[in-house]
Amino acid sequence: MYEVILLALDGTLPDLRMGITNAVRFALAHLGITIHDPDSLTAFFGPRLLESCARSYRLDS
């Protein structure tokens, strides 16, 4: 039996790119913005989603 469980969800061990880009694409689709190139969403890695949307698409809060 294990005594310790290690969780590393900050992207250092697991590759979270697909999950993050899918979440961002879903949120942008809700705003009527279609993304065809998932690699264009790397600017969204790190900052809060609202800040990234406002900066990248000139949206108000």
BAFI-3210 file (N, C-alpha, C; in Angstrom, 3 decimals, decimal comma, padded with zeros to 6 digits):
// residues 61
n [1|2|3|4|5|6|7|8|9|10|11|12|13|14|15|16|17|18|19|20|21|22|23|24|25|26|27|28|29|30|31|32|33|34|35|36|37|38|39|40|41|42|43|44|45|46|47|48|49|50|51|52|53|54|55|56|57|58|59|60|61]
n.u [000,837|000,439|001,940|002,192|000,901|001,621|000,777|000,967|-000,064|000,621|001,674|004,274|004,828|002,564|001,257|-000,611|-001,607|-003,645|-005,998|-006,154|-006,238|-008,602|-010,483|-010,224|-010,972|-013,661|-014,702|-014,258|-015,825|-018,325|-018,446|-018,712|-016,448|-014,393|-011,835|-009,308|-006,714|-005,210|-002,665|-002,408|-003,360|-001,545|-000,800|-002,633|-001,864|-001,180|-001,870|-004,951|-008,096|-010,031|-008,458|-006,724|-008,537|-009,614|-007,308|-006,375|-008,545|-009,674|-011,821|-014,374|-014,719]
n.v [-001,190|002,265|005,104|007,715|009,959|011,406|014,317|016,078|018,535|020,782|020,842|020,026|017,286|015,774|016,184|018,823|020,232|019,577|019,409|022,008|023,642|022,683|023,466|026,256|026,700|025,878|027,824|030,153|029,582|029,809|032,522|033,116|032,938|031,319|028,942|027,715|026,803|025,134|025,590|028,298|029,070|029,021|031,269|031,435|029,809|029,763|032,657|033,994|032,976|034,949|037,284|036,624|036,338|038,934|040,402|039,147|039,188|041,627|042,075|043,193|043,037]
n.w [000,000|-000,715|000,828|000,175|-002,201|-005,209|-006,841|-009,760|-011,396|-012,766|-015,239|-015,427|-015,303|-016,511|-019,856|-020,472|-022,559|-024,539|-022,994|-021,894|-024,221|-025,386|-023,458|-023,590|-026,251|-026,108|-024,348|-025,871|-028,105|-026,994|-026,864|-029,468|-031,022|-033,241|-033,295|-035,282|-035,282|-032,836|-031,745|-031,672|-029,293|-027,235|-025,824|-023,857|-021,817|-018,518|-017,665|-016,245|-017,659|-018,333|-018,439|-020,546|-022,690|-022,843|-023,500|-025,870|-027,653|-027,445|-025,625|-023,384|-019,802]
ca.u [000,000|001,202|001,770|002,220|000,433|002,166|-000,030|001,677|-000,969|001,041|002,237|005,664|004,855|001,621|001,086|-001,972|-001,906|-004,929|-007,072|-006,228|-006,710|-010,019|-011,266|-010,211|-011,803|-015,051|-015,075|-014,307|-016,984|-019,473|-018,429|-018,863|-015,121|-013,971|-010,387|-008,970|-005,360|-005,040|-001,368|-002,520|-003,872|-000,498|-000,761|-003,581|-001,275|-000,636|-002,751|-006,374|-008,801|-010,653|-007,410|-006,237|-009,581|-009,690|-006,109|-006,231|-009,695|-010,155|-013,154|-014,577|-014,988]
ca.v [000,000|003,504|006,070|009,059|010,087|012,623|014,920|017,175|018,981|022,087|020,691|019,573|015,854|015,439|017,178|019,341|021,090|019,278|019,782|023,467|024,225|022,338|024,308|027,616|026,682|025,805|029,134|031,115|029,242|030,381|033,947|033,254|032,986|029,997|028,761|026,610|026,342|025,054|026,124|029,746|029,295|028,870|032,490|031,266|028,961|030,543|033,716|033,684|032,930|036,243|038,217|036,239|036,669|040,382|040,868|038,584|039,447|042,973|041,937|043,817|042,048]
ca.w [000,000|-000,814|001,905|-000,406|-003,579|-005,812|-007,895|-010,431|-012,447|-013,257|-016,569|-015,409|-015,598|-017,594|-020,921|-020,319|-023,705|-025,169|-022,073|-021,788|-025,485|-025,566|-022,551|-024,130|-027,471|-025,665|-023,810|-026,971|-028,934|-026,295|-027,191|-030,911|-031,639|-033,694|-033,384|-036,168|-034,978|-031,384|-031,339|-031,469|-027,942|-026,218|-025,014|-022,765|-020,787|-017,404|-017,150|-016,095|-018,933|-018,625|-018,832|-021,873|-023,668|-022,977|-024,179|-027,212|-028,523|-027,110|-025,023|-022,078|-018,746]
c.u [000,878|000,907|001,671|001,705|000,923|001,256|000,752|000,839|-000,612|001,696|003,671|005,784|003,862|001,580|-000,371|-002,424|-003,302|-006,095|-007,255|-006,767|-008,167|-010,905|-011,347|-011,079|-013,289|-015,528|-015,196|-015,484|-018,259|-019,584|-018,555|-017,539|-014,692|-012,458|-010,110|-007,602|-005,156|-003,703|-001,407|-002,983|-002,801|-000,359|-001,694|-003,017|-000,678|-001,605|-004,198|-007,072|-009,413|-009,629|-006,909|-007,257|-009,636|-008,504|-006,070|-007,347|-010,347|-011,600|-013,212|-014,911|-016,413]
c.v [001,248|004,423|007,495|008,991|011,432|013,079|016,093|017,612|020,370|022,009|020,220|018,092|015,477|016,546|017,616|020,175|020,830|019,677|021,280|024,072|023,881|023,202|025,742|027,690|026,652|027,171|030,171|030,840|029,806|031,888|034,197|033,335|031,566|029,964|027,544|026,016|026,320|025,616|027,633|030,073|029,168|030,115|032,387|030,407|029,850|031,592|033,240|033,807|034,276|037,269|037,906|036,584|038,168|040,913|040,405|038,982|040,800|042,939|042,666|042,724|041,632]
c.w [000,000|000,360|001,381|-001,839|-004,094|-006,945|-008,470|-011,622|-012,977|-014,628|-016,589|-015,722|-016,696|-018,641|-020,924|-021,511|-024,284|-024,265|-021,965|-023,076|-025,750|-024,683|-023,079|-025,388|-027,116|-025,168|-024,928|-027,902|-028,318|-026,582|-028,687|-031,660|-031,976|-033,847|-034,243|-035,864|-033,465|-030,899|-031,116|-030,047|-026,863|-025,353|-023,812|-021,637|-019,709|-016,894|-017,016|-017,436|-019,291|-019,075|-020,243|-022,951|-023,913|-023,771|-025,639|-028,176|-028,238|-026,614|-023,712|-021,078|-018,745]
res [m|y|e|v|i|l|l|a|l|d|g|t|l|p|d|l|r|m|g|i|t|n|a|v|r|f|a|l|a|h|l|g|i|t|i|h|d|p|d|s|l|t|a|f|f|g|p|r|l|l|e|s|c|a|r|s|y|r|l|d|s]
***
